[in-house]
Amino acid sequence: MKRDQLIQFFKQEAIKANEQTFPIYVQSFAYLWQYECGTLENIPAEINRLITTRALELGLVHSQKAD
C-alpha cells in the first residue's frame, strides 16, 4: 500500500470513527505505517493533528490548561 493511500484511508476512517473504533483505527494505521516505512517517526504532522483532534472530540483524552 502506498503512503498516500494509507493516509487517505486513515483520514476517511478517522472521521467516521466513534470512541470504540477510533483506537483500533489508530493502532491499525500505526502498524501499517511502520510496516511500510520502517518507523513511526515520520508520520505526517497532519495525521498527528487528526489523531489528537479526533481523540479530543471523542472524549478519549482531555486537555489540561496551564495555570
Contacts in CASP RR format, 6 or more apart in sequence:
PFRMAT RR
TARGET T0000
AUTHOR 0000-0000-0000
METHOD contacts of the structure
MODEL  1
MKRDQLIQFFKQEAIKANEQTFPIYVQSFAYLWQYECGTLENIPAEINRL
ITTRALELGLVHSQKAD
1 32 0 8 1.000
1 36 0 8 1.000
3 33 0 8 1.000
3 36 0 8 1.000
3 37 0 8 1.000
6 29 0 8 1.000
6 32 0 8 1.000
6 33 0 8 1.000
6 36 0 8 1.000
7 44 0 8 1.000
7 46 0 8 1.000
7 47 0 8 1.000
10 25 0 8 1.000
10 29 0 8 1.000
10 47 0 8 1.000
10 50 0 8 1.000
11 47 0 8 1.000
11 50 0 8 1.000
13 25 0 8 1.000
14 22 0 8 1.000
14 25 0 8 1.000
14 26 0 8 1.000
14 50 0 8 1.000
14 51 0 8 1.000
14 54 0 8 1.000
15 54 0 8 1.000
17 25 0 8 1.000
17 54 0 8 1.000
17 58 0 8 1.000
18 58 0 8 1.000
19 58 0 8 1.000
19 59 0 8 1.000
19 60 0 8 1.000
22 54 0 8 1.000
22 55 0 8 1.000
22 58 0 8 1.000
22 60 0 8 1.000
23 60 0 8 1.000
26 51 0 8 1.000
29 47 0 8 1.000
30 40 0 8 1.000
30 43 0 8 1.000
33 40 0 8 1.000
33 43 0 8 1.000
34 40 0 8 1.000
52 61 0 8 1.000
55 61 0 8 1.000
56 62 0 8 1.000
56 63 0 8 1.000
END
